[in-house]
Amino acid sequence: MTHAAATRLAAVSLLALIATPVAAQSDPASFYKGRNVDLIIGAAPGGGHDIYARSIAHYIGKHIPGNPNIVPKNMPGAGSNKAAAFIYNVAPKDGSVFGAIFPGAIMDPLTGDKTQVQHDPQKFNYLGTANKEVRVCAVWHTAPAQTFKEVFTKETILAASAEGGATADYAAVLDAVLGTKFKVVKGYPGTRDMTLAIERGEAHGLCGYAWTSLKTQNAEWVRDKKIKVILQTAFEGDPELNQMGVPLVWDFVKNDDDKKVIELLLAQQVFGRPYVAPPGVPEPIVKTLRTAFTATMKDPDYMAEAKKLGLDTDAGTGEEVQELVKKVYATPPAVVQRLVKATSTK
């Protein structure tokens, strides 16, 4: 074979290698058939995000053409910013990896320490959110404050995750904006560790905790009245909590400027449990994953399992989450800076 012929053959082979993935991704069934797809879970095992993600992993594969095998992999750390950075920078951009991250990992590049994040949430491909969360403040039955009004005068110790996690940021904002007297102890790896700390007496309670997680993971606490929900931090109250008479944060907001800061904080709850694919994933694959996610949220088998586990199923589509993230990142800088200052005071 001449040198020229060898060069042409090498070029053709290279083009074939490049073209094959592109062709497969334009035909999702061919791309996914017989493939393992990693679901990166930015949380420790056993927590609410982990329970949701593993339930979704059971069913989403049958809604993806080619029926790939979904492999859940936990990657906790830095309020799920570790997982977000991996999905953004390291994971293949072909649809073979997607992830479940905390809403805080979407907000942190806007309101947190930008030097500590390695991803741009605006560039993720959002597949949907498993629920639209209602977060709460809850205290142990022996805590010094037994109502939210009392936390304005009685110091209450709260367990929290790393800075950037909801349990850290919500408490900090309530202190800075509303004037509560929470003392926040940060650094617990996950919600299971926080609830154990409360049970051991290391903390009186926690804030920014998902109501669905509390009533699922610690159902006996709620049933036996060992813990008391004293505040709903949400745009609209949960029907069950409303019936229990738990007040909304808006009952304690004094003016419009404070309201805007709280609104920005709570925006992340609308994408309470977001699922993302890396930037650069081909559009046909993104569309396929979004369609599969939405179908999973309506799957009777998934719905039955969610009901058994006590999981909220008020889900949102990828398009809805993508649009909300865009809106959040268009927030006026003055409002953002006030929230940043509030979350950095603890």
C-alpha positions in Angstrom: 0.0 0.0 0.0 1.3 3.4 -0.9 1.8 6.2 1.6 -1.0 8.2 0.0 -3.4 5.2 0.2 -2.5 4.5 3.8 -3.2 8.2 4.6 -6.6 8.0 2.9 -7.5 4.8 4.8 -6.5 6.4 8.1 -8.6 9.4 7.3 -11.6 7.3 6.4 -11.2 5.2 9.6 -11.0 8.4 11.7 -14.1 9.8 10.1 -15.9 6.6 10.8 -15.0 6.7 14.5 -16.2 10.3 14.7 -19.4 9.6 12.8 -20.5 6.5 14.7 -21.3 8.2 18.0 -23.0 11.1 16.1 -25.1 8.7 14.1 -26.0 6.7 17.2 -27.0 9.8 19.1 -29.3 10.8 16.3 -30.9 7.4 16.8 -31.3 7.2 20.6 -32.5 3.6 20.5 -29.3 2.5 18.8 -27.2 4.6 21.1 -28.8 3.3 24.3 -29.3 -0.4 23.4 -27.2 -2.6 25.7 -25.6 0.4 27.4 -25.0 1.2 31.1 -26.0 4.8 32.0 -24.6 6.2 35.2 -26.9 8.2 37.4 -24.6 10.4 39.6 -26.3 11.1 43.0 -24.9 14.2 44.7 -25.8 13.0 48.1 -24.9 10.4 50.7 -26.8 7.0 50.7 -30.0 6.9 52.6 -31.1 10.6 52.4 -34.1 12.0 50.5 -32.2 12.7 47.3 -30.8 9.2 47.3 -34.2 7.6 47.9 -35.7 9.6 45.0 -32.9 8.9 42.6 -32.8 5.2 43.2 -36.5 4.9 42.8 -36.3 6.8 39.5 -33.4 4.6 38.4 -35.7 1.6 38.7 -38.1 2.9 36.1 -36.6 5.5 33.8 -34.6 2.9 31.7 -37.9 1.4 30.3 -38.9 4.9 29.0 -35.6 5.4 27.2 -35.4 3.9 23.7 -33.1 0.9 23.8 -33.8 0.3 27.5 -30.4 1.0 29.0 -29.4 -0.2 32.4 -29.3 2.7 34.9 -26.5 2.5 37.4 -26.9 4.7 40.5 -23.6 6.0 41.9 -23.3 8.2 45.0 -21.0 11.2 44.9 -21.6 13.3 48.0 -19.7 16.4 48.9 -19.8 20.2 49.1 -23.6 20.4 49.0 -23.6 18.3 45.7 -21.2 20.8 44.0 -18.7 17.9 43.7 -21.2 15.9 41.7 -22.2 19.0 39.7 -18.6 19.7 38.8 -18.1 16.0 37.7 -21.2 16.1 35.5 -20.2 19.5 34.0 -16.5 18.9 33.5 -15.7 15.2 33.5 -18.7 13.1 32.5 -19.0 12.1 28.8 -21.2 14.6 26.9 -23.1 11.9 25.0 -26.0 11.1 27.2 -24.4 8.1 29.0 -24.3 10.1 32.3 -26.9 12.2 34.0 -27.2 13.3 37.6 -29.4 14.2 40.6 -28.0 17.3 42.4 -29.2 19.6 45.2 -30.9 22.8 44.1 -28.2 24.6 46.1 -25.7 23.5 43.4 -27.8 25.5 40.9 -27.9 28.5 43.1 -24.3 28.5 44.5 -22.6 30.0 41.4 -25.0 32.9 41.7 -25.2 33.4 45.4 -22.2 31.5 46.9 -18.5 31.6 46.7 -17.8 31.4 43.0 -14.2 30.3 43.6 -15.5 27.1 45.1 -17.7 26.0 42.2 -16.6 24.5 38.9 -19.8 24.6 36.9 -22.2 27.0 35.2 -25.8 25.9 36.0 -27.1 27.9 33.0 -25.4 25.5 30.7 -26.7 22.2 32.1 -29.4 20.4 30.2 -32.2 20.1 32.7 -34.3 16.9 32.5 -36.8 17.8 35.1 -37.4 17.9 38.9 -38.8 15.0 40.9 -40.8 17.4 43.1 -41.4 21.0 44.0 -40.3 21.1 47.5 -41.7 22.6 50.7 -38.9 23.1 53.2 -39.4 23.5 56.9 -37.9 24.4 60.2 -38.4 21.7 62.8 -37.4 21.3 66.4 -37.1 18.5 68.9 -39.8 18.2 71.5 -37.4 19.3 74.3 -36.0 22.3 72.4 -36.1 25.7 74.2 -38.2 27.2 71.4 -41.4 25.3 70.5 -42.9 27.9 68.1 -41.3 30.0 65.4 -42.2 33.2 67.3 -40.0 31.9 70.2 -36.9 31.6 68.1 -36.7 35.4 67.9 -35.9 35.4 71.7 -34.6 31.9 72.5 -31.3 30.6 71.0 -31.9 27.4 69.1 -29.1 25.2 67.9 -29.5 23.8 64.4 -27.6 21.0 62.7 -26.6 21.8 59.1 -24.7 20.5 56.1 -21.7 22.3 54.5 -22.1 25.9 53.5 -24.2 26.1 50.3 -26.6 23.3 51.5 -30.2 24.3 52.2 -29.9 23.5 55.9 -27.1 26.0 56.3 -28.3 28.7 54.0 -32.0 28.8 55.1 -31.0 29.2 58.8 -28.5 31.9 57.9 -31.0 33.9 55.9 -33.7 33.7 58.5 -31.2 35.1 61.1 -30.0 37.8 58.8 -33.3 38.9 57.2 -35.9 38.1 59.8 -33.8 38.4 63.0 -34.2 34.9 64.4 -31.7 33.6 67.0 -30.5 30.4 65.4 -27.0 29.0 66.2 -26.0 26.9 63.2 -23.6 24.0 63.6 -22.4 23.1 60.0 -20.4 20.2 58.6 -22.8 17.2 58.9 -22.4 15.0 55.8 -26.0 14.3 55.2 -29.5 14.6 56.6 -29.2 11.2 58.4 -26.3 12.6 60.3 -28.2 15.7 61.2 -31.2 13.9 62.5 -28.9 11.6 64.6 -27.4 14.7 66.1 -30.8 16.0 67.0 -31.7 12.6 68.6 -28.4 12.7 70.6 -29.1 16.2 71.8 -26.2 17.9 69.9 -28.8 20.1 68.2 -32.3 21.3 68.8 -33.5 21.0 65.2 -32.8 22.0 61.6 -34.2 24.4 59.0 -34.4 24.2 55.2 -35.2 20.5 55.5 -37.5 19.0 53.0 -40.9 18.1 54.5 -41.1 15.0 52.3 -37.8 13.8 53.7 -38.7 14.4 57.3 -42.0 12.5 57.1 -40.4 9.7 55.0 -37.1 9.2 56.8 -38.4 10.0 60.3 -42.0 9.1 60.1 -42.0 7.9 63.7 -40.8 11.3 64.9 -43.8 12.9 63.3 -46.2 10.2 64.4 -45.0 10.3 68.0 -44.7 14.1 68.1 -41.0 13.9 69.0 -40.4 16.7 66.5 -42.4 19.7 65.8 -42.6 21.6 62.5 -42.6 25.3 63.4 -42.3 27.0 59.9 -42.9 26.4 56.2 -40.4 28.1 54.0 -42.3 27.9 50.7 -44.2 30.0 48.3 -47.4 28.1 49.1 -48.0 25.8 52.1 -48.2 22.1 52.0 -51.9 21.0 52.5 -51.0 18.7 55.3 -48.9 21.3 57.1 -51.5 23.9 56.5 -54.1 21.7 58.2 -51.6 21.3 61.2 -51.5 25.1 61.5 -47.8 25.5 60.6 -47.2 29.2 59.7 -45.6 30.3 56.4 -42.4 32.4 56.3 -44.4 35.2 54.7 -46.2 35.7 58.1 -42.9 37.0 59.4 -41.6 39.1 56.5 -41.7 42.8 57.3 -41.2 44.6 54.0 -40.9 44.2 50.2 -37.1 44.3 50.2 -37.0 41.4 52.6 -39.6 39.6 50.6 -37.5 39.8 47.4 -34.5 38.2 49.2 -36.7 35.4 50.6 -38.3 34.9 47.1 -34.8 34.4 45.6 -33.9 31.9 48.3 -37.1 29.9 47.8 -36.9 29.9 44.0 -34.7 26.8 44.2 -37.6 24.9 45.9 -39.5 24.9 42.6 -36.7 22.7 41.3 -36.6 20.8 44.6 -34.8 17.7 43.2 -33.3 18.6 39.8 -31.9 16.1 37.3 -29.3 17.3 34.8 -27.3 16.2 31.8 -23.9 17.7 31.0 -23.7 20.7 28.6 -23.0 19.6 25.0 -25.2 16.5 25.0 -26.7 16.3 21.5 -30.3 17.7 21.3 -31.9 14.4 20.3 -30.5 12.8 23.4 -31.6 15.6 25.6 -35.1 15.4 24.2 -35.1 11.7 24.7 -34.0 11.9 28.4 -36.5 14.7 29.1 -39.3 12.7 27.6 -38.2 9.6 29.6 -38.1 11.6 32.8 -41.5 13.0 32.4 -42.9 9.6 31.5 -41.3 8.1 34.6 -42.9 10.7 36.8 -46.3 9.5 35.4 -45.4 5.8 35.4 -48.0 3.9 37.6 -45.3 1.6 39.0 -43.1 4.6 40.0 -46.2 6.4 41.4 -47.0 3.3 43.5 -43.5 3.0 44.8 -43.4 6.7 45.6 -46.6 6.4 47.5 -45.2 3.5 49.5 -42.1 5.4 50.3 -44.0 8.6 51.1 -42.4 10.6 48.2 -44.0 13.7 46.9 -44.7 13.4 43.1 -45.4 17.1 42.2 -42.8 16.9 39.5 -41.7 19.5 36.9 -40.4 19.2 33.3 -37.0 19.9 32.0 -38.2 22.8 30.0 -39.8 24.3 33.1 -36.7 24.0 35.2 -34.5 25.4 32.3 -36.7 28.5 32.1 -36.7 29.0 35.9 -32.9 28.8 36.1 -32.7 31.4 33.3 -35.1 33.7 35.3 -33.2 33.2 38.5 -29.9 34.2 36.9 -31.6 37.4 35.6 -32.2 38.5 39.2 -31.1 42.2 39.9 -27.6 42.2 41.4 -28.7 44.2 44.5 -31.1 41.4 45.5 -28.5 38.8 44.8 -25.9 40.6 46.9 -28.2 40.9 49.9 -28.9 37.2 49.8 -25.1 36.5 49.4 -24.4 38.7 52.5 -27.1 36.9 54.4 -25.8 33.4 53.7 -22.2 34.5 54.5 -23.0 35.7 58.0 -23.0 32.2 59.5 
